[in-house]
Amino acid sequence: MIDKRFEGTDQYIATKDLQVAVNAAIVLERPLLVKGEPGTGKTMLAHEVAKALELNLITWHIKSTSTAQQGLYEYDAVSRLRDSQLGDDRVRDIGNYIIPGKLWEAFTADAPTVTLIDEVDKADIEFPNDLLLELDRMEFYVYETKETVRARQRPIIIITSNNEKDLPDAFLRRCFFHYIRFPDKETMKRIVQVHHPDLHESLLKEALEVFFQFREVQGLKKKPSTSELIDWIKLLMVENIPADYLANLDLSKELPPMYGAMLKNEQDVHAFERLRFMQRRM
């Protein structure tokens, strides 16, 4: 049992709700499923939990081609066939061709780890179901070597999802769920100050006003996220954009400087163009 509690770190502002979710998942010994808008710190959460609890981090980034089996182990039959043709004595032990996956690594670690399964919804819909037994029992069977790999120390498993597809109910029942709500202005201010401690208060205030106005524009395909705000403010500082300029900015007439840090596709640029057109007609 982990004897420390997660309360955020100097580099990661965790709300009380998020702290409760992390600590509840640890106590219940269940995976923590974290959802939220892209850029709200879901992936970074695992890194900061590992740092705060002084545990090693194991990261499994999921792709559209990922399978649950890859997280357990893979059998390299091609290499074994090649070695047998070359007369290599290694072929006598099939274990030489078993490649441990990320969950194997987490299960066999000498100390508890934080194990991140990142963007689980990128994979096939059956991917989460294929891990039900392994995540529940913290063990899996290796058919080639006829051995069972059991967790020496139960890892803290954090699973992230961008809500690209619905996850199976059976999988959801085995998780503790938390949705990271988009930060309010006060929380966002604290987040930005962590990344830009030398930022002048007036520029921060006006940048936040523009940013939240951005997010309220109707028709945006992708609203700017926390990470994009941090990048945009960095550019404002580098270019010495004064706070007064942002204070007098009218988004119905012009886009802010370096808007490419926040708008990521042509549809959203067109949304602002439509806004300006409608304002001119009024």
N, C-alpha and C positions, 0 to 999 in steps of 0.2 A: 504493500500500500504506500502511495506517495504521501509523505508527511507535510509537504508544502502546499500552499494555496496560491493559485494564480491571481494576481492583482494588477496585471499589466506590467509594462516596463517603461524605462525612460524614453524608449523609442516607439512605443506602441500604446496609444491611449485606448484603453478598454473600458467600455461602459460597465455599469454595475450588472446589467442584465447579461452581458457577455461573460463577465467574471463568474457569475453564478452558473452559467451554462457549462463553462469549462470545468469548474470544480465539481458540478453535479455529475458530469460524464465520468470523471475520474472516480468518484465515490461509487457510482453505479457499475463501473467497469463496463461501460458501453461506448461504442464509437460515437464521437461527436460529429453530427452532420451539420455543416454550416452553409447556409445559402445567403444570397445578397447580390446586389448589383455588382457587375465587374468593377474592380478598382476600389472596393470598400475594405480591403485588407484581409480577405479570407485566407489566402495562401500565407501571407505574412504572419497570421495568427499562430500557425504551427511553429514557425521559426521563433517567435517570441515566447511561446509557451515552453519550448525546449530551453531557451536561454534563461527564462525566469526560474524554471525548476531544475536547471543545471543537468539536463539530460541530452543525450545524443539525438540528433534528428535524422530520420530515414525518410527520403522523399521518393514517392512513386508518382510521376507525372503521367496521367492517362491520355492516350491518343485515341483517335477513332478506330485504329486497328488493334488496340490493346485487348488482351484476353485475361480473364481471371487467372488462368493457368500460369501466365508469365509472372504473376506476383508470387506464386508458390515456387515453381521451378520449371525448367525446361530440359528435355532430354535431347542431347545433340547426337542424333542417330547418324548424321552425315559424317561427322568427325570419326565416329566409331567404325563406320564402314571403311573410310579411307585408311585408318590405322590398321584395320584387319588386313587390308590389301597389301599394306607395307610390312606386315609381320610384326607390328609393335605389340609388346607384351602388355601394354596398358589396357588392351581390349578385354583382358581376363576379368577386370573389375569394372562393372558397368557404372559404378559410382564415379568413375573418372569423367563420365560424360553427362553427369547431372549438374546443371547450372542453377544454383540457388537464386530465387527471386527476392524481392524486397521484403515480403512477409516472412520468408524463411530467415532472412537476415535479422528481422525484428524479433522473431520467436526464439532464435538461438543466441541472442545477445546476452551477455553476462549481467547486464543491468537494464532496468526499464528504459525504453526509448519513447520518443514522440514519433509516431509514424504517420506521415501525411499521404493520403490518397487524393491527389489533386485533380479536380474537374472530372469527377466520376461520370457525369452525364455526357461526356464526349464519346464514351464507348457505346457498344451495342446495348440495347435495353436489357438483355439477359446478363450482362456483366455483373450487376449488383447481386442478382439471385445466385450466381455461380460462386459467390463468396460467403453466402449465408452461414453455412456450416462451419467454415474455417474461422470466421469472425466470432461466431457464437461459442464454439468449443475451444478456440485458440489452439487448434491442431489440424494437421492434414496428413494424408497417407501418400507415400511415394511408392507407386506400384512397381517401378523398375527395380528398386532395391528392397522392397517389402519392409519398409520402416515407417514409423509414425514420427513426425516432427511435432513436438509439443512446445508451447511457449515456456521458457524457463522463468521469465519475468513478463507479466502481462503488459504489453505496450499501451501507451495512450494513443489511440487512433483518432485522427482528425480527418474527416472527409469533406471536401468542398464540392459545391455544385453551383453552376450558373443558371440553373433552371431551364436549360435548353430542351430537356425532355423530362417527363414525369418518371419518378423512381418507383419501383414495385412496393406495394404495401407491406409485404413480408420483410423487405429490407428496412423500410422505415420503422417498423415495429421494434427492430433491434437497435435503433439509434436513439441518442438524445439529440433533439433538434433545436437549432437556434438560427433565426433570421437576423442578419446584421442590418439594422435599419440605417438609412442614409443619415449621416450626422447632421444635427442642427447647427446653427451658426456658432454657438458657444463651443460645442465640441469640436467643430471644424477649426475654429480659431486655435484651440489647444493643439490640434494635430499639426497645423501649419507651423506653429511656433516651435514644435519639436524639430521640424525639418529646416526651418529658416529662423533660427534664434535671433539673428541680427536684423530681421525685418522691422522697418519702422511701423509703429502702431497705426498711423494714418493710412499708409499704403495697404496694410492688411485689412483695415476696415473697408476701404473702398473696393478692394479686389474681391472681398467676400460679397459685397453688395452686387457687383457685376456678375459674379459667378452664380449666385442664387437666382438672379434675374434670368440668366442663361437657362437655368434648369426649368424655369417656369414657362418658357416659350412653347407654345402648342405645336405639335407636329414633329418634334425632334425624334429621329430614329434612335439616336444614342445620346442620352444626356451625359454631360461631362461628369467625370467621377473625381474622387478624392485625389487619386494619383495624378490626374490631368490638371487639377487645380494647383498642386504642388509644382508641377513642371511649368505651368503658366506663370506663377508668381516668380519662379527663378528667372524666367526670361524678362519679366518686368524689372527685376532688380538689376540684371545685367545691362539692360537698355536704359536704365535710369528713368523709367516712366514715372512722372510725378503723380502723387495721389490726387491732386486737383484735376488732372486730365481725366482720370477715371470717374471722379465725382460729377463731372459735367458731361459724361458720355451718355448719349441717348441711343439705346439699342434699336429703337425704331427707325433711326436714321443712318447709323453706321455701326460697323463691327469693331470690337476692341482690338488693340494692337496684339499681334502674335496669336490671333484667334485659332490658328491651326493647331495649337496645343490642346484646344478644347473641342473643336469641331473636327470630326474624323471622317466625314463622308460628304459628298456633294449634295445629298438630299437635305442635310441639315443646314448647309449654306443656303440652299434654295428656300428653306423654311424661314430664314431671316430675311431673305429678299422679298418673300411674300408679305412678311410683317411690315417691311418698309413701304411696299406698294400699297397695302391697305391703309397705312397711316397717312400716306400722301392723298388718298381719296377721301379721307374723312374731313 
